[in-house]
C-alpha cells in the first residue's frame, strides 16, 4: 500500500495540512491500495495563487519551449507505462492489457500530439485592419472523474499547458494514483514552479474553490451532469469560462438494411468497454420491432464472450466496477428495470461467483422507450434494447433523452447511415462501427456538456481572442 502524504504545489511536494486521508480501493480485491490526503480549501487557494504567479512567465515563453516540455512529459509517461497501467487496472478495474493500451497509450499520444498542435497553430491572423491574436486564457482549474482518469486529466492539462495556461488539477478522489504518478513525471520534466499544481480532495471542498476563486479564469470539468451544473452555477459568479464534459445515454441505431450480426456485436462492444463505465458508451440499442427476436439471439451469443474477472488476470475481458457504491447503484438500476417489466436477455442482478471485487454481470434488458432505464445513465455493464416501428420513431427515440454525447448508426449503406446520423442531436456518431479518432472533437450536445476536447478543437478551448486595430497605411 502506498500512502501519498503530499499535494504538488508551486513545483514542490507539500505536506498536507490535514491528517485526514482518502482511501483508494483495488476494485478487484476490495483492499485499500493507497491513500491520498483530503485537501483543504486553503491548500486549493495556495495552488491557485501559485498558478497565477507562474502565468505570465509561462504564457510568454516561445511556443517551441512549451512544446519541448510536453514532449518530455510524453517520454516520461512512456517510460512509466507499466506503473501507470498497473495503477489504473487496480484503482479503476479495467483489465491490465486494455488498460495499458487505452488508459495509458492514448494519453501518452495526446501529450506528444499537443506539442505538435501548438507548433502548427496559426497564433495570429490579419483581418482587415486588425491583427487577431490568440492568447492563453489564464489559470485553469481542472476537475476530473475516475473512469478514464489519465485521459481525462491529459485532455485538459496537455492542451492548457501547450496554449500557455497554468493549471490546478483536482483529480478524482476515487482513482487518484495515476494523477500522483503523472505529477512525479511532470516534476521530473522540470516545468517551472507553479505551472502545474495538484491538490487531492473532495469535490465540494477543493473542487468548489477552483470553481469560485477569482484568480481562476476557466474551469474545465468532466464528471456527472449533477456536479457539472453545480460547478457552472458557482463559476458564473466570477464569469469564468466553463467547459463541461458530462454524462451520456448514447443510442446505437440499427437500421433494417444493416448487417445485424456485426451491428449487435459492435454495439455490445461499444457498450461494455470499461465495464460500461464510459460516458460515450452505446447503452441503448434501437432495433426494428420486427427483428427483435433475431437481435435477442445475436445478443446472447455476443455477450457470452465477455468473461468477467479480476483486472490483473489475463483471461478477464470485463473487470469489476470501480467501487462498492457504483456496483450497488448499477444493481439498483437492473432491479428497477426488471420491476418495470424488462425482458432479461442476459445477466441480471444476481452476484457473479467471485469472492471479492465489485463485479456485476454483463446484462442486456429489452425495454420500452418510456421505461426508467431508457432515460437514466447507468454507468455499468448494462445494455438496453428498445424496439422501434420505423426510422422516424428510431430518430425520435435516439433524441429523447437529456443527453447527446455519442452514438452509432448501422446500415447496409454508409450514406443511409449518415443521413440518419445527421438527425441525431449528439456530438459523435460512429457510422457502421467507424473507429474512435483521437483528433476529432469529443463533447456533448444538450446536457452532455459544453465545449470540445481532443485535437486542435480541445486546444482552442483554452485560448482567448485579442484584436489589435492597426492604422491603415496611407497609399
Ligand atoms: P462526479 O461528478 O461525481 O465527480 C467528478 C469530479 O467532480 C470529481 O473529481 C469530484 O470530486 C468532483 N466534484 C464532485 N462534486 C463537486 C462539486 N460540488 N464541485 C466541484 N467538483 C465536484 O463524477 P464521477 O462519478 O467521478 O464520474 C462519472 C460521471 O462522469 C458519469 O456521469 C460520466 O458520464 C461522466 N463522464 C463524462 C465524460 C465526458 O467526457 N463527457 C467522461 C467521463 C465521465
Boltz pocket constraint, residues with backbone or C-beta under 6 A from the ligand:
constraints:
  - pocket:
      binder: B
      contacts: [[A, 143], [A, 144], [A, 145], [A, 146], [A, 147], [A, 148], [A, 152], [A, 170], [A, 171], [A, 172], [A, 173], [A, 201], [A, 202], [A, 203], [A, 204], [A, 206], [A, 207], [A, 208], [A, 211], [A, 222], [A, 223], [A, 224], [A, 225], [A, 226], [A, 227], [A, 228], [A, 230], [A, 231], [A, 244], [A, 245], [A, 246], [A, 247], [A, 248], [A, 278], [A, 279], [A, 377], [A, 379], [A, 405], [A, 444], [A, 448], [A, 449]]
      max_distance: 6.0
